[in-house]
């Protein structure tokens, strides 16, 4: 038979197989020879040291207790060379005692039968030492191998989580973003808007589940750290209560906030984790309560560390309660109390809450009676902004608490024509961001990968670039590096927009030249807040989505307070309203507004809209100025 390809003939195949076997055998012998030489070196080194120590340091012992010299040598040889090396060390040590004694001293070590019996015992003990050392060596190798496997598995899990995070967040970005935009479309019927609201809430729920799984994985891997900054505590707590109030009221629950007067407004803490802790506890209280009240109480007590306090957070509900046998189990991942009738979620919320609290140096406990409700108590050490007064805090930081996530901004008049470049390979994501930015009044262009983004920068010179990370042809990290190296590349603002949520990814992109990092799914507040901070652009917020709880009118600004109408209210009503607003207790404020509504419904509606925009100070100042004007002279 003829073979067009000579390498495919039987003789060639046999020759190839023979060469492979020969190479394999050669490698096998080389490896074993290398191991044998290493063990021989260990043996010679251990025994050489033993002989030297006996001759120069222990020579005064002469022929007495010779085996004390060689036991350590046998042990070292066995630990580092294995069973055979250890046993050979015992045998060679015996031969040295029998025949090599002139190298060490002037008297023989083996003189009679008793000495021979001692040598036999030494050989036996040396063999036992070698066996034990071999077991220990294999256990050490196994532990190292297990550690390597665990690290590989952990790395694989991190890669899997990063990939799945990107794959899940990318479609969620389009679902949540477009559903918000469509809810603002006046041509959409009320029924379809309700359906869009359901889609949006379901997407948010799915996003919360994804975040919970990722948070738990990052906690287990030790990738979570504390990032403390100055935050508006009272604003954050009011924001969370107002966020959950619609859900509570839909179930007929009363949700209120009790903020102690001595609690500082501004604290130093990890805002994201504090927000998640309180949100998880309040969310569970709403979820597992069918009727009654839910109270979020915030107080403080002294801390042993200077310039820090213990923030005490209490969430009390009148829900189903938890059986005593399940109180500790509810903090375990994926556990759901058997006594509850509600079956939703993953059972990760309380586990993550506990881990966040522990990470921040705090503690959590629960008191519960089945059928009567529960109280979750959190003690959390937080810092005090040293030397920083409330007037010195950044206005944008405190305003960000009250800005609604669904507000659609427009460029304030009197600014340049801002050019924004979007570098994004997913068409649905680029369409969403383009629509949002164009509605705000920006000039927008889209590039579909990093290479196109670099060329677009050269030809168009944008002021700001939204840069995706993972893209074909050229990724966002490399594109950012190239743009920074070009003329004018240091002046443009580049913010990475990615579905990744891992800190190491953010650090890597910042080192590549990105100014900031925003995660998908995008939030309108984050997008425009980032552009405000990084670009210096100014916005006017004049529109709100329909599901914005009705606190903002179409004009966007709260109605001006009619001081004459306020002055016409009876003094007890004004005093009651001022005390309620001063307490920041939303339940107490609602009761006071109900009393005002009975006298002047229009004024009550205006007050509710102002309070919905957190205009507490303006209302309180107006009421207090009227109280001073009404006070008799001399008081």
ABEGO torsion letter per residue (X at the ends): XBBABAAABAAAAAAAAAAAAAAAAAAAAAAAAAAAAAAAAAAAAAAAAAAAAAAAAAAAAEABGAAAAAAAAAAAAAAAAEAAAAAAAAAAAAAAAAAAAAAABABBABABAAAAAAAAAAAAAAAAAAAAAAAAAAAAAAAAAAAAAAAAAAAAAAAAAAAAAAAAAAAAAAAAAAAAAAAABAABBAAAAAAAAAAAAAAAAAAAAAAAAAAAAAAAAGABBBBBBBBBAAAAAAAAAAAAAAAAAAAGBBBBBBBBAABBABBBBBAAAAAAAAAAAAAAAAAABABEBBBBBBBBBBBABBGBBBBBBBBBBABAEBBAAAAAAAABBGBBBAABABBBEAGAAAAAAAAAAAAAGBBBBBBBBBGAEBBBBBBBBBBBBBGBBAAABBAAAAAAAABBAABBBBBBBGBBBBBBBBBBABAAAAAAAAAAAAAAGBBBBBBABAAAAAAAAAAAGBABBBBBABBBGBBAAAAAAAAAABBGAAABBBBBBBABABAAAAAAAAAAGBABBBBOBBBAAAAAAAAAAAAGBBBBBABBBAAAGGABBAAGBBBBBBAAAAAABBAAAAAAAAAAAAAGBAAAAAAAAAAAAAABAAAAAAAAAAAAAGAAAAAAAAAAAAAAAABBBGX
